[in-house]
Amino acid sequence: MQKRFGDHVVLDDLNFAVRKGDRVTLIGPSGSGKTTILRLVMTLEEANEGYILIDGQPLTHVERDGKRVAVKEKDRTATRKRIGMVFQQFNLFPNMTVIENIIEGPVHVLGVPKADAKRRAHELLEKVGLPEKANAHPSQLSGGQQQRIAIARALAMDPEILLLDEVTSALDPEVVGEVLGILRTIAEETDVTMLIVTHEMQFARDVSNRVLMFDGGRIVEEGEPDQLFSNPIEQRTKDFLAAVL
Ligand code: ADP
């Protein structure tokens, strides 16, 4: 697969598969293409060459009779519903309350009855430790609290795949632990497939079963976390880890 922005090739010759239930962490220097991969899977970007398949279903394009063809909008939407994303900057809807943020997708995208969506939203608020914030607006919450709501909102869609894009990078250091703690619990209690971009190497080590090291839009090394963090093979991985650990 290849992704370019103008003439700038940001991902090149990329080919990897993620199994159901995998927790894959993408590490590597800034600008190496990690976030772009999550945005491609979320269909916020489209590959220029090659294809992304979710459970065998082409995400945005498919090859037919040797030609690159866009998939139908309804198929794209159907596949897209199976994927949830949490962003560095939370991206909550500022004009909606917490509970409205959480039920928006289930009610309007999945067609869940409002009462059922609300019941589930309250359960999720318990799970992220903010049951009393249902009627607050995002601006009344701290960054850590907003991110916990963003996690609840993503989970409300019951995604099979959860994309986590540097979800603690915008947080004050003292609340990073509580957000990572919630994600650890989700990883333990569910079989959701996770693609994680993070600078929290200890979290990557604890939660993931596979780590991909990127540099210059390519995978330079991959392995199980214990092996890759303790015994990296490639010099670029060694240099990167030496700089961040
Ligand atoms: P990482 O997440 O590893 O820091 P990114 O995926 O954010 O890397 O970025 C990879 C490269 O793509 C960078 O050089 C970045 O400047 C470029 N890039 C990302 N998004 C865009 C965009 N929308 N337009 C142009 N260039 C972009």
Residues whose N, C-alpha, C, O or C-beta is under 5 A from the ligand:
A	BS01	ADP	F5 V10 P29 S30 G31 S32 G33 K34 T35 T36
